[in-house]
Amino acid sequence: MRKLALLCLAPAVCTTLPRVARADETASTRSALAARGVDRPYTLAQLGLGLLTLPAADVCLKSRPCTKGDTSIGIDFWQMYRASRSFAIGAGASVAIKPTTDHPPSEAGIDRSHTRSYFLVEGQGRYYAIATPAFEAWVGATAGIVIVSDRYAIDDPNMRTWALIGPLSYTVSSEGATVGALLGAEWSFAPNWAAGFSARYMRWFLPHQPATTVFLDRATLTDQQSAIHIGISCSYRIAL
């Protein structure tokens, strides 16, 4: 429920920001609006909030059998260069701000929690199939790198003596490449401001051999993995 509540609050924040900025409109914002109207290059900054789902990832909750499908809340930021009415290129980063915490079984017999998070740095290209003053829709492609971090921690205070022979928490990282396809749309509700929606499918290429910790815990994602990201965004156009 907390994840859905964060997504519901984002549109309210996005619509409040331009009301404050509109009272102090500068020459640069007016120039960006004019450039969009006459099909001249400009840039835009986009902040997004969404859900990242890994359909093949294991989630093991206490007193329940392990299931497939891990969903995390993520935030992303993109800086795009709009070369023309139809094309845009740019780059951005995505990070998990609310990953799922579970309790997978341990080969060493130690009860501990596990949190899987991610970090992506990607380039993006868009083709705007629909481009009107009030509404735009696009398809595109992404490519970059992904880092998946598996953090294991001993939470039981009665097992603090384990610190004498090792740390109470440790992280296993896996680095790989990612490629993806996306589609999105946005509505311009104020000068230089827009609210949008996007859906993205990604294919991650991670190492075949998982890294292993001293407690025999391994990186939970290997080889090729599918990831789906669905989110909302707020964009602001910037004059060159």
Residue pairs with C-beta under 8 A, 6 or more apart in sequence:
2 98
3 51
3 71
3 73
3 98
6 49
6 73
6 98
7 49
7 50
7 51
7 73
7 231
7 232
10 49
10 232
10 234
11 195
11 232
13 234
14 193
14 195
14 232
14 234
15 189
15 195
17 193
17 234
18 189
18 190
18 191
18 192
18 193
19 190
21 29
21 193
22 190
22 191
25 191
28 238
28 239
29 191
29 192
29 237
29 239
30 191
30 239
31 239
32 42
32 192
32 237
32 238
32 239
33 191
33 192
33 237
34 40
35 41
35 42
35 239
35 240
36 42
36 82
36 133
36 237
37 133
39 84
39 85
41 81
41 82
41 83
41 84
41 240
42 82
42 237
42 238
42 239
42 240
43 79
43 80
43 81
43 82
43 237
43 238
43 239
43 240
44 79
44 80
44 82
44 88
44 235
44 236
44 237
44 238
45 77
45 78
45 79
45 80
45 235
45 236
45 238
46 77
46 78
46 79
46 80
46 92
46 196
46 233
46 234
46 235
46 236
47 75
47 76
47 77
47 233
47 234
47 235
48 75
48 76
48 77
48 78
48 196
48 198
48 231
48 232
48 233
48 234
49 73
49 74
49 75
49 76
49 231
49 232
49 233
50 73
50 74
50 76
50 198
50 229
50 230
50 231
50 232
51 71
51 72
51 73
51 74
51 229
51 230
51 231
52 71
52 72
52 73
52 74
52 94
52 96
52 118
52 227
52 228
52 229
53 69
53 70
53 71
53 227
53 228
53 229
53 230
54 69
54 70
54 71
54 221
54 225
54 226
54 227
55 68
55 69
55 226
55 228
56 68
56 225
56 226
57 68
57 69
57 70
57 116
57 220
57 221
57 225
58 66
58 67
58 68
58 70
58 104
58 220
59 66
59 67
59 68
59 69
59 70
59 100
59 102
60 66
60 67
60 102
60 103
60 104
60 105
60 114
61 102
61 103
62 103
66 104
70 100
70 116
71 100
72 96
72 98
72 99
72 100
72 116
72 117
72 118
73 96
73 97
73 98
73 99
74 94
74 95
74 96
74 97
74 118
74 229
74 231
75 94
75 95
75 97
76 92
76 93
76 94
76 95
76 120
76 231
77 92
77 93
78 90
78 91
78 92
78 124
79 90
79 91
79 92
80 88
80 89
80 90
80 124
80 126
81 88
81 89
81 90
82 88
83 89
85 128
85 131
86 127
86 128
86 131
87 125
87 126
87 127
87 128
88 125
88 126
88 128
88 138
89 123
89 124
89 125
89 126
90 123
90 124
91 121
91 122
91 123
91 124
91 144
92 121
92 122
92 124
93 119
93 120
93 121
93 122
94 118
94 119
94 120
94 122
94 229
95 117
95 118
95 119
95 120
96 117
96 118
96 119
99 115
99 116
99 117
99 118
100 115
100 116
101 113
101 114
101 115
102 113
102 114
103 111
103 112
103 113
103 114
104 114
104 217
104 220
106 112
106 215
106 216
106 217
107 215
107 216
107 217
108 215
108 216
108 217
110 154
110 159
110 162
110 215
111 154
111 155
111 156
111 159
112 152
112 153
112 154
112 155
112 215
113 152
113 153
113 155
114 150
114 151
114 152
114 153
114 217
114 220
115 150
115 151
115 153
116 148
116 149
116 150
116 151
116 220
116 221
117 148
117 149
117 151
118 146
118 147
118 148
118 149
119 146
119 147
119 149
120 144
120 145
120 146
120 147
120 178
121 144
121 145
122 142
122 143
122 144
122 145
122 178
122 180
123 142
123 143
123 144
124 140
124 141
124 142
124 182
125 140
125 141
125 142
126 138
126 139
126 140
126 184
127 138
127 139
127 140
128 136
128 137
128 138
129 137
129 138
129 139
130 136
130 137
130 138
130 185
133 188
134 187
134 188
135 185
135 186
135 187
135 188
136 185
136 186
136 188
136 194
137 183
137 184
137 185
137 186
138 183
138 184
138 185
139 181
139 182
139 183
140 181
140 182
140 183
140 184
141 179
141 180
141 181
141 182
142 178
142 179
142 180
142 181
142 182
142 200
142 202
143 177
143 178
143 179
143 180
144 177
144 178
145 175
145 176
145 177
145 178
146 175
146 176
146 177
146 178
146 202
146 204
146 206
147 173
147 174
147 175
148 173
148 174
148 176
148 204
148 206
148 219
148 220
148 221
149 171
149 172
149 173
149 174
150 171
150 172
150 173
150 174
150 217
150 219
150 220
151 169
151 170
151 171
152 169
152 170
152 171
152 172
152 213
152 215
152 217
153 168
153 169
154 160
154 162
154 168
154 169
160 168
162 168
166 214
166 215
170 213
170 214
170 215
172 210
172 211
172 212
172 213
172 217
172 218
172 219
173 211
173 219
174 206
174 207
174 210
174 211
174 219
174 221
174 222
175 206
175 207
176 204
176 205
176 206
176 207
177 204
177 205
178 202
178 203
178 204
178 205
178 227
179 202
179 203
180 200
180 201
180 202
180 203
180 227
181 200
181 201
182 198
182 199
182 200
182 201
183 198
183 199
184 196
184 197
184 198
184 199
184 233
185 196
185 197
185 198
186 194
186 195
186 196
186 197
186 233
186 235
187 194
187 195
187 196
188 194
189 195
192 236
192 237
193 234
193 235
193 236
193 237
194 234
194 235
194 237
195 232
195 233
195 234
195 235
196 232
196 233
196 234
196 235
197 231
197 232
197 233
198 229
198 230
198 231
198 232
198 233
199 228
199 229
199 230
200 228
200 229
200 230
201 226
201 227
201 228
202 226
202 227
202 228
202 229
203 224
203 225
203 226
203 227
204 221
204 224
204 225
204 226
204 227
205 223
205 224
206 219
206 221
206 222
206 223
206 224
206 225
207 219
207 222
208 222
208 223
209 222
210 218
210 219
210 220
210 222
211 218
211 219
212 218
212 219
